[in-house]
Amino acid sequence: MNTTTGPRRRLTTSAMIASFADPDQRTVGAPFGHALNRLADERPEIVGLSADLAKYTDMHVFRDANPDRFFQMGMAEQAMLGAAAGMAEVGLVPFASTYSVFATRRAYDFLCLDIAEPGLNVNVVGALPGLTTGYGPSHQATEDLAILRACPNLTIVDPCDATDIEQAVPQLADHPGPTYLRLLRGRVPAVLDEYDYRFELGRAALLRPGRDVLFVSTGLMTMRALQAASRLEADHVDAAVLHVPTVKPLDTETILRELRTDRLVVTAENHSVVGGLSESVAAAAAWAGVATRIRPAALPDEFLAAGALPTLHDRYGLSTDALCAQVKAKL
């Protein structure tokens, strides 16, 4: 694994907007691109597509190593998904990459009817999910889970870190139907390898136990939940972390088992409070008749501001400090 520990940085505008990794955090460069290359070495049917964003979705790593299996579709996300559907029809296994906002808002009809309805093995890779860019509402896919959760046949994965991404890629390719991956790109934190973790498509994983609080988290918020749990120990608060990398289908069996206690439950997600993990967990509890306290740590139901990611994560409640404050306020 290609990991680095970066020096503490002065937050210039570009660095502030481009990265959500903490200073001095161990990271892996372009884990998706390298995982796709390893898979392509074993499986000649793997192909990659990009809607003019290969460099910004780590697809350039695959492009440079496999130029005859890469297709540059230009700024035409709808055409890209249609082409990927055609490739899947003839036995190829495409990974089609763009920004999450374009894959969901702009090309939903093509994803739904060309790919999901016939159940094709097309893997849609969406970069900049939720609040992972400071470039404002045009690039912040804060509602992509809400848009896609209602799409039949579609499997949705929200990885925490580089370990999740590297292990998820081959399982997505093996899955017979369509998938959507919320991609963390560039230098991605490496966290889960310290917890004896293995990604399993469709399964949640209890990363640490705890008697007082249960974090049910997905995506990069699992990293923040683990950090919050460590900090809360100083205040004699014992927090568990349940990582939910597959948002659909939801591992309700594992989630409900962990909810059947008297702990405070905090759901944590890099997504709008509307239509994402928080509502999924609350609905699962309600339908099963499980009465428990559930508090969401999620983005508000509004268009977000532009600016520096550390500032925005503090402002909208995604930072580790914000998670700790919410737990202390609710206990």
N, C-alpha and C positions, 0 to 999 in steps of 0.2 A: 504494500500500500504506500503510495507516494504522499507522505504527510509532512507538514511543516508547522513550525510554531513561529508566527510572525512577530516582529517587533511592535511595540506600542506605537500607534500612529497619531499624528495630529490630524484631526478630521477635516480634510479638505472637502470641497463640494463634491467632487467625483467619488471619493472614497465613502463619504457619508451616504450618498445615494445608492452606491453599488453593492454594499456589503452589509449583512446582518450578523456576521460572525463577531464574537467578542474579541477584544484585543488579547493577544497571546494565546488564542485558542488554536488547538491542533486542527488542521484542515487538510482536505484532499482536493487536488485539482481535477476538475471536470470528471467526476466519478461516472456520470451517465455515459459520456462519450467513450471512455475506456472500457466500461462494462459492455457496451454495445459492440465494440471491437472484439473483445474476447469471445462474445457469443457468435459473432460473424465468422470467426476463425473455425468454429465448430459446425456452423449451420449455413450452407451456401444460399439458403432461401431468405436470409435476413437482408432487408434493404432499408435505406434511410431516405427521408424526404424532408425538405425544408421550404418554408415560405419566405425565403430571402433573409433568414435569421439564423443560419447555421452557426455563425460565430457566437451568437448570443444565447444559444440553447445547447451548447457543447456538442452539437452535431458536426462541427468542423473536424473534430477528432476522427469521427467515422469517415467523413468525406475525404480527408487526406489519406487515410489508410485504405479506403475502398472506393476509389473514384468511379469505378464501373458499376457500383451498386448504390450510388448516391444520385438523387434527382433534385435539382434546384428548380422549384416551381414558381419562383418569383412571388411578388406580393399578391397572391391569389389563394387564400386559405381554403375557400370553397372548392376550387379546382384541385388543390392538393389532397383534400380528403376524398374527393371523388376518384382521383387517380389511385390513391391508396386502396380504396375499395376494389377497384378493378384489378390491382395487383394481387390482393388477397383472394379474389375469385379464381385466379390461375395458380394458386399455391404458394405465392410469396408471403413473407411475414413482414409487413411494413411497420416502421416506426416513423411517424409523421410529426415533425416538431415545429412549433411556433410559440408565440406568447399566449398565455391562458386566455386573455381577453379576446383574442382573435379566434381561437379554437372554439370558444363557447358563445360569445355574443354574435360574432360575425358568421360563423359556419355551423351553427347548431343544426339547422335543417339537414345539411349534408351528413353530419355525424349521426343524426337520428335515423334518417330514412335510407341513406346509402350504406351505412356501416352497422348500426345497432339493430335495425329491423331484420336484416338477413343474418345477423349474428356472425359477422365476419371477424377474422383475427387481424384487426387493425389496432395498433397501439398509438394513441394520440398523446403526445408529450407536450405539456403546457408549462412554459417557463414564466417566472414572475407571478406566482400565485399569491393571492391575498396582499398583504402589506410587505412585499419583499422588494419594492422599488418606491422611491420617493417622487416619481414623476407624475403623480396625480391620478385622477379617476380614469383617464384614457388608457393607462397602463396597469392599474391596480385591479386585479381580478378578485375583488372581495366577495363576489356572488357566484363564482363558478360552480361550487358544490351545490348550491341551491338550484342552479339551472340544470345541472346534469343528474342529480340524484333521482329525479323523476323519469329519467330516460330508461326504458326497459332494456334488459340484456347487458347493460354497461357496468363494468367493474371499475371502481374508483380507488386510487391509491394516493395517499398523502404522506410521503416519507419524511422521517425526522432528520436524517443526516446522510453522509456518504455511505455508511454501512448499509442502511436501508435501501438506498438507490442501487448499489452494486449487487445486492442480493435479490432485489425485486426484478431487475431487467430480464434475466432468464425465465423467471416464473411468469412474467407477463407474456413473453413470447410463447411459452408452453400453454397458456390459457387459451381455450378454443374460441372464445368470443372477444369482443372489443374491450379495450381498456383505456382509461384516462389516468395519466401520471402527472401529479403536480410537481413539476421539476424544480429542484434547487440546483443552481448552476454556478459555474466559476469555482472559486475556492469554497468548498462546502465543509462545515464542521464535521468532525469525526467524534462521536459520543457513544453510540450504542455498543461498540466493540468492547467497552469496559464493563458491560453488564451481562456477558454470556448470552447475547441475544442472537436469534436467528429469525429472519423475515419469513413468515408463512402467509401466503396470499389468503385473505379471508379470516385471519386469526389475529386477535389482540394478545398482547404479552404484558404480564405483570413484571415490571422492571425492578420495583422495590416495594416491600410491604410497609404498612404503617397503620397505627390504631386510631389516629385522630382525624385525619383528612385523607380523602382519595382524590387525586387528580386523574381525570379521564381525558387524555390528550391525544392530539394527532399532529402530524407535520412537525414543523420546527418548534411548536409549542411544547412538545415532549422534552426537548432540550431545556427549555425554560422551566418546565415543571420539575425536572430533575435538579436544576440549580436551586429553585425555590425550596424544594424538599430539604436539600442540604443546609440552606441558610436557616430554615425554620427549626432545625435541631437545636440551634443556640437558644431558642425561646422555649425549648422542651415541647415542641410540637412534632409529632411523629406522622409523617406524610407518606402515603403510598402513591405510586405512579403506574397507571395502566395505559400503555401505549396502544393506540388504535390506528395502525397504518392503513388498513383497508376500511374506507368509509362506506363503501357499498360493494358487496353485501356486508352488513354490519354483524360483528360477532356478538350477537345479543346474549348468547349463553354465558360467555365469559363476563360480559359487562354486568348482567343481572346478578351473577354470582357475587361479584364484588360490591354491587349496590346493596345487597341484603345485609347491611350492618347499620349501626347508628352513627357512622362517620359523616362529617360534612363532605359533600361531593362538589368538586369544582371541575367543570368541563372547560378545556382550554384548546382553542383553535385559532388559526390564522385565517379567519373568514368572518363574514358577517354573522351576527347573532341570529339572523333569519336564515333558516333552511340548511344549516350545516350540522356539525357533530352535536352541538348542544341540544338542538331540537330532536335529533335522532335518539339521543340517550334519554331525554325526557319522555319522548313518546314510547320508547321501549319499556321504560319503568311504569308509565301509566297503563299501558295495555296489559302488562303483567301483574298489575295491582301492587307494585312495590312502592311503598311510601317512604320517601327519603328527601333530605334537603339537597337540592341541586342548584348551584349558582354558576352562571356562565362567565367565562373570561373569553370574550370574543370582540370582534370589531363592531362598532355601532352601526345601526341601520341608516347610514348616510354616506354621501360622497366624501371621501377623505381629502385632507390637505396634502399639498406637495411639500417636500423638504427632506431633511436628514433622517435616515431610518432610526437611529437611536432616539432622537427627539420624538419622532412619530410613534414609536413603540411605547415610549413612556406616556405620551399623550392619550393613546387609544387603549392602554391597558395590556399590552403584550409583553412588556419587559418583566424581568425577574422581580424587580422591586415592586412592580404593580401586582404581580401574583401574590407575593408575600403580604403586601398590605391588604389585599382582599381577604386572604385567609384569616389574618389577625382581626379584621373588622367583623367577620362573620362568626368566628368561634365564640 
